[in-house]
Every structure is written in C-alpha cells, then in structure tokens.
C-alpha cells in the first residue's frame, strides 16, 4: 500500500499529518524569523539537526502564535548546484531550500500552503533570487510530494555517494572538509563529532590524521547512500524561460509505508 499522507517531524521522529483535516489558511501566519529561532527549532525537531549557511529563515505560526514550521533558504554547497539546475550563469540568482519542516500539529496541505508563502517572503527580501533548488532524500521517506504539488521541475537524480557515519548519524561532507583542511570552524566541527561519542584528537595529532584513525578503528563507518531527487522552483518568468532548455523528469512515485528505505528514525547528518 502506498501512502498519500504528509510526513511530519517532532523531536526528530517521523510522524504523519491527520488524513481527515486540511489546513485552514486563516488559522496560520507565515513570516520571516530570526536565525536563532530557526536553528533551535531545527535542532529540536528535524532529522538533520545542523543549521545550513542560511540566507533567510521563514516560520509558520499556528493559532496560539507557536512556531509549527520552518523553511530555510541557504547558500548551496557549490555554485554548480544553481547553474546546473536553474540555467542561470550567475549563481547569485538562485539559492537552495536547505530545510523544510512542519510538526505533526499542522494538517494536510500545510507544506504547499507554507512553501508558497515562504517564496513570497524570499522574493521580497532577496529580489535577486529567481529560482530555488531543493533535494528530496528517498532514504528518509522524502520524494518531494510538496514540490510536485507546487509544480517544481524535477531536474535529476543525483549519483549515489559514500558518506561517513557515527552509528546512524551521517557526517556532512562540509564538516569533514573543515576538519581535514584545518579551515576556519574546524575546532567546532571536531567538537560536534566528539559530542556524538568520538574520542578527541591526541595531543599534537593533526585533524586529518585523527579522521583517518577513526576510520581505521571503525569508529567512523562508510555507508553507501542512494541518490537524491533534485527539484527546481522557477519563481520568475525569466527563470521559467531558462528552465525550458533543462531536463524535466517525470515525478517519482510515492514510497509505500512499508518501504525498507523508510525508517522510523532516519539517518541524521551534522
């Protein structure tokens, strides 16, 4: 059996929106929020608790003015993410929807209601941005249903990649590169890994050697991760014109509730 229910999150646990109710737009408000509030909400509820290199954050507020959802628009990991999927030569004309989360208190259709209004705030605050790229991870039960509902262009399926994990927590490539290259922020990245139970580097041990040793001792384990679905939201007439020359794949089918790649506690990434 396949599900048409909307996936929700609370305390990093996958839940589902109620089937018999749909969102009442009059009961919810959408507005720009401070990064500190967005960061705290994501750390509490999202299965990827780290906060991206954000440009703006938008919040969904319920009847009691409580924060019930967050969308974070961020800088991509590389400029190629924008140029490849939007058709713009200038990567400043695009961004990524790096985090999108609603709690189980939000009824059905909440995502499309929220994202459509979040785009309005994005365009008002950052008018130079004309397209938004986002990825869905089928390994976490995400196929981009809300993106399909909002007519996003399904551009590609990324290649599978090998990641490093501590238990079921996936370490982001950016975190690892900071440590390996000794970049600014590498001390904080080391602290993140230590907080997950890894031993600290030995005295005078180079950060790159520390990571190599953790792999050798099987404290960091390699895992083959399936490809992600890449989508593009074309927010302006020019973005739609550029998008005509790019691939537009059929929308993926829904995952069944019993699909083996849909864990109750999906892998997390920091």
MIPA-833288 format. One record per residue (C-alpha): residue number from 1; residue in three letters; chain; x, y, z. Coordinates in Angstrom, 1 decimal, padded with zeros to 4 digits. Each point is the difference from the previous one (the first is absolute). Example, Ala and Ser with C-alpha at 12.3 -4.5 7.8 and 13.67 -1.06 7.14 Angstrom:
% MIPA-833288
nuba	romi	vexgu	u	v	w
1	ALA	A	012.3	-004.5	007.8
2	SER	A	001.4	003.4	-000.7
//
This chain:
% MIPA-833288
nuba	romi	vexgu	u	v	w
1	UNK	A	000.0	000.0	000.0
2	UNK	A	001.3	003.5	-000.9
3	UNK	A	-000.6	003.0	002.2
4	UNK	A	-001.3	003.4	-001.0
5	UNK	A	000.4	001.4	003.5
6	UNK	A	002.4	002.8	000.7
7	UNK	A	003.0	-000.8	002.1
8	UNK	A	000.6	002.1	003.1
9	UNK	A	002.7	000.2	002.7
10	UNK	A	000.1	000.5	003.7
11	UNK	A	003.0	-000.5	002.2
12	UNK	A	001.8	-001.4	-003.1
13	UNK	A	-002.6	-002.8	-000.4
14	UNK	A	-002.0	-000.6	-003.1
15	UNK	A	-003.8	000.5	000.4
16	UNK	A	-002.9	000.5	-002.3
17	UNK	A	-002.5	002.7	-000.6
18	UNK	A	-003.7	-000.8	000.8
19	UNK	A	-001.8	-001.4	-003.0
20	UNK	A	-003.4	001.6	000.5
21	UNK	A	001.0	003.6	000.5
22	UNK	A	001.6	002.6	-002.3
23	UNK	A	001.6	003.2	001.0
24	UNK	A	-002.1	003.1	000.7
25	UNK	A	002.0	002.9	-001.4
26	UNK	A	-001.7	002.5	002.3
27	UNK	A	001.4	-001.9	003.0
28	UNK	A	003.6	000.3	-001.0
29	UNK	A	002.5	002.8	-000.7
30	UNK	A	003.3	000.0	-001.8
31	UNK	A	002.8	002.4	000.6
32	UNK	A	003.8	000.5	000.1
33	UNK	A	001.6	-001.2	003.2
34	UNK	A	003.4	000.4	001.6
35	UNK	A	002.6	-002.6	-000.8
36	UNK	A	000.4	-000.8	003.7
37	UNK	A	-003.7	-001.0	000.2
38	UNK	A	000.3	-002.1	-003.2
39	UNK	A	003.2	-001.6	001.2
40	UNK	A	-001.6	-001.0	003.3
41	UNK	A	-003.1	-001.4	-001.6
42	UNK	A	001.9	-002.1	-002.6
43	UNK	A	002.4	-001.3	002.7
44	UNK	A	-003.0	-001.1	002.0
45	UNK	A	-002.2	-001.6	-002.7
46	UNK	A	001.8	-000.6	-003.3
47	UNK	A	001.7	-003.3	-000.9
48	UNK	A	002.9	002.2	-001.3
49	UNK	A	000.6	002.1	003.1
50	UNK	A	002.8	002.1	-001.3
51	UNK	A	-000.7	003.6	-001.2
52	UNK	A	001.1	000.8	-003.6
53	UNK	A	001.7	003.1	-001.3
54	UNK	A	-003.3	001.9	000.0
55	UNK	A	-001.0	003.1	-001.9
56	UNK	A	-003.5	000.3	001.5
57	UNK	A	-002.3	-002.1	002.2
58	UNK	A	-003.8	000.0	-000.1
59	UNK	A	-002.3	-001.2	002.7
60	UNK	A	-003.5	-001.5	000.0
61	UNK	A	-002.0	001.1	003.1
62	UNK	A	-003.2	-001.8	001.3
63	UNK	A	-003.1	001.2	001.8
64	UNK	A	001.9	000.7	003.2
65	UNK	A	002.8	001.8	-001.8
66	UNK	A	002.2	-003.0	000.6
67	UNK	A	002.7	-000.9	-002.6
68	UNK	A	-001.2	-003.1	-001.8
69	UNK	A	002.2	000.0	-003.1
70	UNK	A	003.2	001.4	-001.4
71	UNK	A	001.4	000.5	-003.5
72	UNK	A	003.7	001.0	-000.4
73	UNK	A	001.3	001.4	-003.3
74	UNK	A	003.8	-000.4	-000.1
75	UNK	A	003.2	000.2	-002.0
76	UNK	A	000.6	-003.2	-002.0
77	UNK	A	003.1	-002.1	000.6
78	UNK	A	001.3	000.9	-003.4
79	UNK	A	-001.1	002.6	-002.7
80	UNK	A	-000.5	-002.9	-002.4
81	UNK	A	-003.2	-001.0	001.9
82	UNK	A	-001.6	003.2	-001.2
83	UNK	A	001.5	000.3	-003.5
84	UNK	A	-000.8	-003.7	-000.8
85	UNK	A	-003.6	-000.1	001.2
86	UNK	A	-001.2	003.6	-000.7
87	UNK	A	001.7	000.9	-003.3
88	UNK	A	001.4	003.3	001.4
89	UNK	A	003.7	000.7	-000.5
90	UNK	A	000.0	002.2	003.1
91	UNK	A	-000.4	-002.2	003.1
92	UNK	A	-001.2	003.1	002.0
93	UNK	A	-003.3	-000.3	-001.8
94	UNK	A	-000.8	-003.2	001.8
95	UNK	A	000.1	-001.7	003.4
96	UNK	A	-000.9	-003.3	001.6
97	UNK	A	-002.9	-000.9	002.3
98	UNK	A	002.3	-001.7	002.5
99	UNK	A	-002.5	-000.8	002.7
100	UNK	A	-003.8	-000.4	-000.1
101	UNK	A	-001.7	-001.4	003.1
102	UNK	A	-003.6	000.1	001.4
103	UNK	A	-001.1	-001.6	003.2
104	UNK	A	-002.8	-002.6	000.3
105	UNK	A	-002.3	002.8	001.3
106	UNK	A	-000.3	001.3	-003.6
107	UNK	A	-002.8	-001.6	-002.0
108	UNK	A	000.2	-001.3	-003.6
109	UNK	A	001.0	002.5	-002.8
110	UNK	A	002.0	001.9	002.5
111	UNK	A	003.2	-000.3	-002.0
112	UNK	A	-001.3	001.5	-003.2
113	UNK	A	-001.7	002.8	001.9
114	UNK	A	003.2	000.8	002.0
115	UNK	A	002.5	-000.3	-002.9
116	UNK	A	-002.0	002.1	-002.4
117	UNK	A	-000.1	002.8	002.6
118	UNK	A	003.6	-000.5	001.0
119	UNK	A	000.9	000.6	-003.7
120	UNK	A	-001.8	003.4	000.2
121	UNK	A	002.1	001.0	003.0
122	UNK	A	003.2	-001.2	-001.8
123	UNK	A	-000.8	002.1	-003.1
124	UNK	A	-000.8	003.1	002.1
125	UNK	A	003.2	-000.3	002.2
126	UNK	A	002.3	-001.3	-002.8
127	UNK	A	-001.4	001.2	-003.3
128	UNK	A	003.1	-001.0	-001.9
129	UNK	A	-000.8	-003.7	000.7
130	UNK	A	-002.2	-001.3	-002.8
131	UNK	A	000.2	-003.8	000.5
132	UNK	A	000.3	-002.4	002.9
133	UNK	A	001.6	-003.5	-000.1
134	UNK	A	-001.0	-002.7	002.5
135	UNK	A	000.8	-003.7	000.5
136	UNK	A	-002.1	-002.8	001.3
137	UNK	A	001.5	-003.0	001.7
138	UNK	A	-001.9	-003.2	-000.8
139	UNK	A	002.1	-001.8	002.7
140	UNK	A	-001.8	002.2	002.6
141	UNK	A	-003.4	-000.5	-001.6
142	UNK	A	000.1	003.3	-002.0
143	UNK	A	-000.9	-000.1	-003.7
144	UNK	A	-001.0	003.7	-000.4
145	UNK	A	-003.7	-000.3	000.0
146	UNK	A	-000.5	003.6	001.1
147	UNK	A	002.5	001.1	-002.8
148	UNK	A	-002.1	-001.9	-002.5
149	UNK	A	-003.2	001.7	001.3
150	UNK	A	001.6	003.4	-000.5
151	UNK	A	001.1	-001.0	-003.6
152	UNK	A	003.7	000.0	000.7
153	UNK	A	002.1	-001.4	-002.9
154	UNK	A	001.4	-003.4	000.8
155	UNK	A	003.5	000.5	-001.4
156	UNK	A	002.1	-003.0	000.9
157	UNK	A	000.8	-002.9	002.3
158	UNK	A	003.4	000.5	001.5
159	UNK	A	002.6	-002.8	000.0
160	UNK	A	000.3	-002.2	003.0
161	UNK	A	002.8	001.0	002.3
162	UNK	A	002.0	-001.4	002.9
163	UNK	A	-000.3	001.8	003.3
164	UNK	A	001.5	-000.4	003.4
165	UNK	A	-002.3	-000.9	003.0
166	UNK	A	000.2	-000.2	003.7
167	UNK	A	-002.7	-002.5	000.8
168	UNK	A	-003.0	001.2	-002.0
169	UNK	A	001.2	003.6	-000.2
170	UNK	A	001.5	001.1	-003.3
171	UNK	A	002.8	002.5	000.1
172	UNK	A	-000.3	002.7	-002.7
173	UNK	A	002.8	000.4	-002.5
174	UNK	A	000.4	003.6	001.0
175	UNK	A	000.6	-000.9	003.6
176	UNK	A	002.7	-002.5	-001.0
177	UNK	A	001.7	002.3	-002.4
178	UNK	A	000.3	002.7	002.7
179	UNK	A	001.8	-002.5	002.2
180	UNK	A	002.2	-001.5	-002.8
181	UNK	A	001.1	003.4	-001.3
182	UNK	A	000.2	001.7	003.3
183	UNK	A	-002.3	002.7	-001.2
184	UNK	A	-001.7	002.7	002.2
185	UNK	A	-002.5	-001.8	002.2
186	UNK	A	001.8	-003.3	000.1
187	UNK	A	000.2	000.1	003.8
188	UNK	A	-003.7	000.2	000.2
189	UNK	A	-000.4	-002.8	-002.5
190	UNK	A	002.2	-002.2	002.1
191	UNK	A	-002.1	000.9	003.1
192	UNK	A	-003.1	-001.1	-001.9
193	UNK	A	001.5	-003.4	-000.7
194	UNK	A	001.3	-000.4	003.6
195	UNK	A	-003.6	000.8	001.2
196	UNK	A	-001.1	-003.1	-001.8
197	UNK	A	002.3	-002.2	001.9
198	UNK	A	003.3	000.1	-001.9
199	UNK	A	003.3	000.5	001.9
200	UNK	A	001.8	003.3	-000.3
201	UNK	A	003.1	000.3	-002.1
202	UNK	A	003.2	-000.9	001.8
203	UNK	A	002.4	002.7	001.0
204	UNK	A	001.7	001.4	-003.1
205	UNK	A	-002.0	-002.4	-002.2
206	UNK	A	-000.9	001.7	-003.3
207	UNK	A	-003.8	000.2	-000.7
208	UNK	A	000.3	-001.9	-003.3
209	UNK	A	002.0	-002.8	001.7
210	UNK	A	-002.7	-000.1	002.7
211	UNK	A	-002.7	-000.7	-002.6
212	UNK	A	002.1	-002.6	-001.7
213	UNK	A	000.6	-001.7	003.4
214	UNK	A	-003.7	000.0	000.8
215	UNK	A	-000.8	-001.8	-003.2
216	UNK	A	002.8	-002.5	000.5
217	UNK	A	-001.4	-000.7	003.5
218	UNK	A	-003.5	-000.3	-001.5
219	UNK	A	-001.4	002.8	002.2
220	UNK	A	-000.9	001.7	-003.3
221	UNK	A	-001.6	-002.3	-002.4
222	UNK	A	-000.5	000.4	-003.8
223	UNK	A	-003.6	-000.3	-001.3
224	UNK	A	-001.2	000.0	-003.6
225	UNK	A	-002.9	002.5	-000.3
226	UNK	A	-002.6	-000.1	-002.8
227	UNK	A	-000.4	002.9	-002.4
228	UNK	A	-002.1	003.0	000.9
229	UNK	A	-002.8	001.5	-002.1
230	UNK	A	000.9	003.5	-001.2
231	UNK	A	-002.8	002.6	-000.6
232	UNK	A	-000.1	003.6	-001.1
233	UNK	A	-002.6	002.6	000.7
234	UNK	A	-000.1	002.6	-002.7
235	UNK	A	-001.3	003.1	001.7
236	UNK	A	000.1	002.6	-002.9
237	UNK	A	-000.8	000.1	-003.7
238	UNK	A	003.7	000.1	-000.8
239	UNK	A	000.7	-003.1	002.2
240	UNK	A	-002.8	-001.9	-001.9
241	UNK	A	001.5	001.1	-003.3
242	UNK	A	003.5	-001.2	001.1
243	UNK	A	-001.5	-003.3	001.2
244	UNK	A	-001.4	-001.0	-003.4
245	UNK	A	003.4	-001.1	-001.1
246	UNK	A	000.6	-002.2	003.1
247	UNK	A	-001.2	-003.5	000.7
248	UNK	A	-003.5	-000.5	001.6
249	UNK	A	-000.4	-003.6	001.2
250	UNK	A	-003.2	-001.7	000.9
251	UNK	A	-001.0	000.4	003.6
252	UNK	A	001.1	-003.0	002.2
253	UNK	A	-002.7	-002.4	001.4
254	UNK	A	-000.8	000.0	003.7
255	UNK	A	001.9	-002.4	002.2
256	UNK	A	-002.1	-002.7	001.7
257	UNK	A	-000.4	000.3	003.8
258	UNK	A	001.9	-003.3	000.4
259	UNK	A	002.8	001.0	-002.4
260	UNK	A	003.3	-001.2	001.5
261	UNK	A	001.6	003.4	-000.6
262	UNK	A	-002.5	001.8	002.1
263	UNK	A	001.3	-000.4	003.6
264	UNK	A	-001.8	001.4	003.0
265	UNK	A	003.2	001.6	001.1
266	UNK	A	001.7	000.9	-003.3
267	UNK	A	003.7	000.8	-000.2
268	UNK	A	001.0	003.4	001.3
269	UNK	A	002.7	002.2	-001.3
270	UNK	A	002.0	002.7	001.8
//
